[in-house]
Amino acid sequence: MTEPGGGGERSNPGGHRARPGVKPWHAPRAAGPVHATVSLPGSKSITARALILAAVSVGSSTLRHPLAARDTELMAAGLRAMGTHISTVDNDLWLVRPRPLSGPAHVDVGLAGTVMRFLPPVAALAAGPVSFDGDPRARQRPLAPLTSALRQLGVVVEDDGRGTLPITVRGAGQVRGGRVAIDASASSQLVSGLLLAAPDFDEGLVLRHEGSLLPSAPHIRLTVSMLRAVGAAIDDSVPNTWVVEPGRIAGRAWTIEPDLSNAAPFLAAALVTAGSVTVTDWPARTNQPGDALKLLLTAMGAQVRMSARGLTVTGGERIRGIEADLSAVSELVPVLAALCALADSPSTLRGIGHIRGHETDRIAALARELSGLGAGVAETADGLAITPRPLRGGVFTTYDDHRLATAAAVVGLAVDGVVLSDVACTTKTLPTFTALWSKMLTGGGRR
């Protein structure tokens, strides 16, 4: 099949098909330098972890400024299905009251890696069966190392030998715990999912990663820091090994930071348009991988400044290509690849082979779609080699992937006629994306 902007028949990463009723979205081109202030909803990663910890704690918890999006709503729905009380009546202050976890229950994971990897260990603590399934692509995402680890810990997991969704966890109301080895090179979430439930295991957990490079290390550091914030005793002093002591954790009040990964397209707009964008309430210290944008965008030619107001990125006359190992911050790859396609020199993005197992095969999808708009993009063994060329308009297929959609919007700032096959997939983590994008371009967020 040949699509507009393409050069012939191209592969379809992840085997995605357009959903009925989805309307194309014409990415707006910037009329000039963007000058805007953007306030973003809460972090998906922090909201998801806070919900899990609240559900297995002693006492109530609150989440102030949580992210209300498809991924976090599916997480809340899954915990509710197992008996946790979660009140979201106040959009800006969620209340979580833990209750005994039980089945039978069913969890729809959607396309959320956090839901499909964080909730099965929690389900192992429930009394009764809990089944899991999700979107078609979710059945292709890596899960086998987690189900294998649960079995090593004495948990009954049924998957008909597939090692993927759908699965059923037959919880016995407790998990023995102990030592377990796991190859988490496909996703750091495989480690975080086990760690978040581990304080409730009878013997705690000694978890060791055995495999190639462990990706997205900042996400695991975020998990460890949040566990310690609720009183869990966890030792991560030995590389690739985590020791969690058994013990009940306490409920607490969480204030959720803005989602710094979702800041990427807005800050990128400053470089593309030689403008200036401020993201408010940027934390002075954080474990979010998105904080790496400060160094990465500086390397690409931006001026970056922190103030009491937030993080301000100002673009210059050009965008510089980069050579970067992005293994720790792979969720930033799509927007960075879009910037590289608009740069004035070639770029090499490496250390990201694992993103083939994300919402779609992101390496193949980025190569396909950016090439379709005229960029020179080659897949490498663990990343992308991008050579800037004159770009043209065309359809940019998003494959139900929110990060690809925002990357396409970034290209559209500088190129007429970029059409996203589906922008609604951004509701996965940022339901207000199109409204915020429009507001940024019209200066509505400027102070």
Rosetta blueprint (number, residue, H / E / L):
1 M L
2 T L
3 E L
4 P L
5 G L
6 G L
7 G L
8 G L
9 E L
10 R L
11 S L
12 N L
13 P H
14 G H
15 G H
16 H L
17 R L
18 A L
19 R L
20 P L
21 G L
22 V L
23 K L
24 P L
25 W E
26 H E
27 A L
28 P L
29 R L
30 A L
31 A L
32 G L
33 P L
34 V L
35 H E
36 A E
37 T E
38 V E
39 S L
40 L L
41 P L
42 G E
43 S L
44 K H
45 S H
46 I H
47 T H
48 A H
49 R H
50 A H
51 L H
52 I H
53 L H
54 A H
55 A H
56 V L
57 S E
58 V E
59 G L
60 S L
61 S E
62 T E
63 L E
64 R E
65 H L
66 P L
67 L L
68 A L
69 A L
70 R H
71 D H
72 T H
73 E H
74 L H
75 M H
76 A H
77 A H
78 G H
79 L H
80 R H
81 A H
82 M L
83 G L
84 T L
85 H E
86 I E
87 S E
88 T L
89 V L
90 D L
91 N L
92 D L
93 L E
94 W E
95 L E
96 V E
97 R E
98 P L
99 R L
100 P L
101 L L
102 S E
103 G L
104 P L
105 A E
106 H E
107 V E
108 D E
109 V L
110 G L
111 L L
112 A L
113 G H
114 T H
115 V H
116 M H
117 R H
118 F H
119 L H
120 P H
121 P H
122 V H
123 A H
124 A L
125 L L
126 A L
127 A E
128 G E
129 P E
130 V E
131 S E
132 F E
133 D E
134 G L
135 D L
136 P H
137 R H
138 A H
139 R H
140 Q H
141 R L
142 P L
143 L L
144 A H
145 P H
146 L H
147 T H
148 S H
149 A H
150 L H
151 R H
152 Q H
153 L L
154 G L
155 V L
156 V E
157 V E
158 E E
159 D L
160 D L
161 G L
162 R L
163 G L
164 T L
165 L L
166 P L
167 I E
168 T E
169 V E
170 R E
171 G E
172 A E
173 G L
174 Q L
175 V L
176 R L
177 G L
178 G E
179 R E
180 V E
181 A E
182 I E
183 D L
184 A L
185 S L
186 A L
187 S L
188 S L
189 Q H
190 L H
191 V H
192 S H
193 G H
194 L H
195 L H
196 L H
197 A H
198 A H
199 P H
200 D H
201 F L
202 D L
203 E L
204 G L
205 L E
206 V E
207 L E
208 R E
209 H E
210 E L
211 G L
212 S L
213 L L
214 L L
215 P L
216 S L
217 A H
218 P H
219 H H
220 I H
221 R H
222 L H
223 T H
224 V H
225 S H
226 M H
227 L H
228 R H
229 A H
230 V L
231 G L
232 A L
233 A L
234 I E
235 D E
236 D L
237 S L
238 V L
239 P L
240 N L
241 T E
242 W E
243 V E
244 V E
245 E L
246 P L
247 G L
248 R L
249 I E
250 A E
251 G L
252 R L
253 A E
254 W E
255 T E
256 I L
257 E L
258 P E
259 D L
260 L L
261 S L
262 N L
263 A L
264 A H
265 P H
266 F H
267 L H
268 A H
269 A H
270 A H
271 L H
272 V H
273 T H
274 A L
275 G L
276 S E
277 V E
278 T E
279 V E
280 T E
281 D L
282 W L
283 P L
284 A L
285 R L
286 T L
287 N L
288 Q L
289 P H
290 G H
291 D H
292 A H
293 L H
294 K H
295 L H
296 L H
297 L H
298 T H
299 A H
300 M L
301 G L
302 A L
303 Q E
304 V E
305 R E
306 M E
307 S L
308 A L
309 R L
310 G E
311 L E
312 T E
313 V E
314 T E
315 G L
316 G L
317 E L
318 R L
319 I L
320 R L
321 G L
322 I L
323 E E
324 A E
325 D E
326 L L
327 S H
328 A H
329 V H
330 S H
331 E H
332 L H
333 V H
334 P H
335 V H
336 L H
337 A H
338 A H
339 L H
340 C H
341 A H
342 L L
343 A L
344 D L
345 S L
346 P L
347 S E
348 T E
349 L E
350 R E
351 G L
352 I L
353 G H
354 H H
355 I H
356 R H
357 G H
358 H L
359 E L
360 T L
361 D L
362 R H
363 I H
364 A H
365 A H
366 L H
367 A H
368 R H
369 E H
370 L H
371 S H
372 G H
373 L L
374 G L
375 A L
376 G E
377 V E
378 A E
379 E E
380 T E
381 A L
382 D L
383 G E
384 L E
385 A E
386 I E
387 T E
388 P L
389 R L
390 P L
391 L L
392 R L
393 G L
394 G E
395 V E
396 F E
397 T L
398 T L
399 Y L
400 D L
401 D L
402 H H
403 R H
404 L H
405 A H
406 T H
407 A H
408 A H
409 A H
410 V H
411 V H
412 G H
413 L L
414 A L
415 V L
416 D L
417 G L
418 V E
419 V E
420 L E
421 S L
422 D L
423 V L
424 A H
425 C H
426 T H
427 T H
428 K H
429 T L
430 L L
431 P L
432 T L
433 F H
434 T H
435 A H
436 L H
437 W H
438 S H
439 K H
440 M H
441 L H
442 T L
443 G L
444 G L
445 G L
446 R L
447 R L
